[in-house]
Amino acid sequence: MKKLNEILGTEFPIIQGGMANIATGEFAAACSNAGALGMIATGGWDAGRLRQEIRRARELTDKPFGVNLMLMSPYAADIAQVILDEGVRVVTTGAGNPGQYIPAWKAAGIKVIPVVAAAVLARRLERYGVDAVIAEGTESGGHVGEMTTMALVPQVIDAVSVPVVAAGGIASGRQMAAALALGACGVQVGTCLLASRECPIHENYKQAVLKAKDSDTVVTGRSVGGPVRCLKNRMTREYLALEKRGATLEELETVTLGGLRKAVLEGDMDAGSVMAGQVAGMLHEIRPLRQIFEELYGQGRAVLAETCREWGAER
């Protein structure tokens, strides 16, 4: 099995997760320069904004980087075309089935790596000729599925013949070692990068992540089919109370309108959508991206080697 870094041409077998309003061209370039695959997250951007971010990334790095397309975006078709026009080399997708775009991307030589939350979708996408899939467990921040990483990754690996990247709940070498032991070719990380020096989120956001404990995240939006994991705050309490009363989608959206922007750019930790995964409780200091990636990979390999020695010796 090929390692993710061999597939992508990166130093480490690590993809930076597509975090809307956070993963700009500048941040993606910083992640690529630090040895991972940086990803520009389109979120709700239009095609023009994405084009600017791609060109900004190219000014800042000569390393591989890619674009993450959120398929629920009203601009998805235009963004898919910009990806072609700008010669992007790697695309990850989320929140839907990218099947209608894959033939054109593949014809252009683009590596396509969709995010999946179930084995059934992974099997369906494999038929389109995707290069790999990212199996993302519910531990992750932002939009989530229902299965945990530990349960999801091996089932996706057993269901498809393409390489599988593990995501969700990975912030240490121990967790990276576990993902590799499950058979993943590499990992995608997001929450642990919120605590990086280069991450462009508001300082209040970074401090909220550092102060978080193991049980300080909650999932909102299950009642409307759009579950999102965030740090607990006034907004999530109001949202969950409305969900319990059976509020309509329109009523719920009044609580979350502009929430991610409030958190990322304005530092509003009460009314903002402070998206973070369950590993937030493991993060205790702000570090350079390079150090984060080196520790993930270096400690991951060391843990795997030590585990093999210890358990092999008992046979």
N, C-alpha and C positions, 0 to 999 in steps of 0.2 A: 504494500500500500504506500502510495506517495504521501509524503508529509505536506502539510498545508503550505509551508514556506517554499517548497519545491514547486508546487502548483502555481503559486502567486509571484515567485521571484523576490520574496522578502527575506529578511534575516531571521525573523522569528515566525513560528506558526500561529500567528495571532492576528485577528481582524478587530479593528476598532468598531464598536457598534454604531449603528446609525441613529444618533440622538438628535431629534428635531430641535431647531433653534440653538443647538450647541455645536454640532459637528459641521462647522463652516469650512470653507476651503482652507483657511489658515490653520484650523485645528487638525484637519485631515492631513495637511502637509507636515505638521509637527509630529503627528503619529507615524507617518511614513518615514520621516527623517530619523525617528527614534527606533526604527527597525520593524514595525508592524505594518499592516495594510491600513492606511488611513482611508476613511470613508466620508464623503460629503453627504449629509442627510438632507433630502429635499423637503421633507415635512409638507408644509402648506405653501412652499414657494412656487412662483410661476416659472416658466421656462427661461425668461430673461434673467432672473436672479440666479438660477442655477448656472447659466452660461458664465456669468460674472465670477461665481465661486470656483468653477472649474479652472478658469483662466488665472485666478488668484493662486490657486494651489500649484499650478504649473510654474508660476513665478517663484515659488518658495521651495519646490522640491523637484529633483530629477528621479525620485524613487516612485515605484508603483503606487497608485491610489485609485479609488473607485467611487461610485455613487450609489446611494441607497434610495430606492424609489418606494414611497408609501403609496400603494395602489389605490387606496381610497381617496387620494387627492383628486380634486376636480381638474387638475392640470396634468394628470398622469400621462395622457397620450402625447401632449406637447413635450413633456420632460423625457419620455422615451425617445422622441425624435432628437432632442438636444444631445442625449447620450450618444446617439449615432453620429450626429453632426460634429461633435467635439472629439470624437475618437477615444471615448472613455474605454478603458481596458477591462474593468471588472464592474459588475452590477450585482448588488444584493437587493432583494425585494421583501416587502412585508405587507401584512393586512390584505391578503387576497391572492388570486391566482394570476401570475404574469404570462400565462400561456400565449395570449395574443401578440405579445411583444418579442417572445423568445426567438422565433424564426429569423427575424431581421437582425436581432442582436448577434445570433450565432453566425449568420452569414457574414457579418462584419468582423468576426473573430473575437467577439467580446466574451469573456468568461461570465457565466450567469450562475449565481449562487443564491437561490431563494431561502428565506427563513420559513420554517414549518413548525407547527405545534402538534402535529399528528402524523403517524406513519402513512395513513391513507393519502394525504396530500403529497408526501414525499414520493410515493409510488407513481402518482399521477404526473408529477412534474418530471420525473426521470424519463418518461416517454417523450418529453419535448427535447431531450438532449442536454439537460442542465449539466454543468461541470461538477457540481457538488451541492449539498444542501446544508443549511444551518438548522440544527435541531435545538430550539430554544425553549427551556423549561419555564414554568410559571414563577420561579424565583426572581426572574429578571425584572428590571424597572420598565415603566411605560406600558405599552400594549402587551398583554400576556395571554397565554392559553391556559389550559387547566392541568396538564400533566407536568410532573416534576422532571427536572433534568435527568436524575438518576433512572427514572422509569422510561423517559422518552428516548434518550440517546441510543440505548442498545436496541430498542424496538425499531427505530428508524434505520439503524445500521443493518439489522437483519432483513429489513424490507427492501432495501435498494442496493445496487452494486456500485453506485458513485460514492466518492468520499463524503464523510459526514463531519461537520464542524459542530462542536458542542458549545452551547451558550446558556446563560442563566445560572447565577449563583457561583461565578468563578472570579475570585479576587486574590487567590494565593497560589503558591506553588503546589500545595497539597491538593487543592481543588483542580488545578490543571493536570496533575498526575492522575487524579481519579478519572477525569475526562479521557485522557489518553489510554488509561487502563480499560475503559469501556469500549475502546476501539475507534475513538475520534481521531481525525488526522490533524486536529488543531482546535483552537478555541476562538470564540468571539467574546469580547469583554466590553462593558460600558460603565457600570456603576463605579468600579474602581478607578476609572479615568476622571470621574468628577473631582477626585481628590488629587489631581495633578496640577502642577504649577501652570501648565500651558492651557488648561481648560478655561474657556472664556465665560463661564457662568459667574454670576454675582458672588461676591465674597460671602454674603449671607447664606447663599445656597451651599457653598463649600463647608461653612461652619455647621450648618444644619446636618449635613451628611456626616461630618466628623463626630457630632454629638449623638447621632442616632444609635439606639440600642437594637438588639436582635429582633425585637417584636414591634419596632416603630414604623413598619410599613403596613399599608392596607390596600385592598383592591376595590376600586369603585367601578360602576358601570356594568356590572354583571347583568342587571335587570334589563338592559337595553342592548345586550350583545356586544358591548365594547369595553371589556374589562381593562383597567389601567392601574398599575401599581405605583403608589406615591408614598412619601412620608406622611404620617398622620399630622393634620393641622385643622384649623377651623373650617377650611373649605371641604376637606374630606368628611368631617363630622356632619356638616350641613347636607352634603350630597348623599351620604348614607342614610340620614334621617328622611330625606325626600324619597329615596329609593324604597325605604321600608313602608312609606305611606302610599306607594304606588304612583309616584309622580310621572308625568309624561316626559318624553325626551326633551320637549321644548322647555319645560320647567327645570329639568336637570341642567340643560345647557346654560341657563342664566347664572348658575353657580360656577361653571367652569370656563365661561367665555373669556378668552385671552389669558387663561390661567398659566400656561407654560411661559408665555412672554413675561407675565408678572414675576414669576419665580426666577427665570434665567437672566432677564435684563434689569428688572427693577428691584430684585431682592426681597419681594414680598413673600415672606414665609407663612403668612396667615391665610391669605386669599389665593396664593399661587398654587399651581400644580407642580409640586416638588417631586418629580419623578426620580425614583431610585429603587434598586433591587434590595432583596433581603440581606445581601452581603454588606450593606451600608454599616451595619453594626461591627464590622471587622476593620473599618477604616479609621485610623487615628492620627494621621499626619498628612500634610501636603508634600508630595514628592515629584521629582521630574519624571516625565513620561519614560525616559530611557531607563531609569531605575526600576520603575514598575514593570516594564516588559522584561528586563534582565532577570528580575527576581521571579516573575511568573515562570519563565522558561527554565532558568538555572535551578531554582528550587524544585520545580516540577520534575526535572530529569533526576535530580538528586534523590527525591522522595521515591520515585519509581525504582531506582537502582538499589536503594537501601531496603525497600520493601521486598524486592526480589531476593536479596541476600538473606534477609531475616527468615522469610517464609521458605525459601529454597533449602536453607540449612536444616529445617525441621523435618524434611522428607526422609 
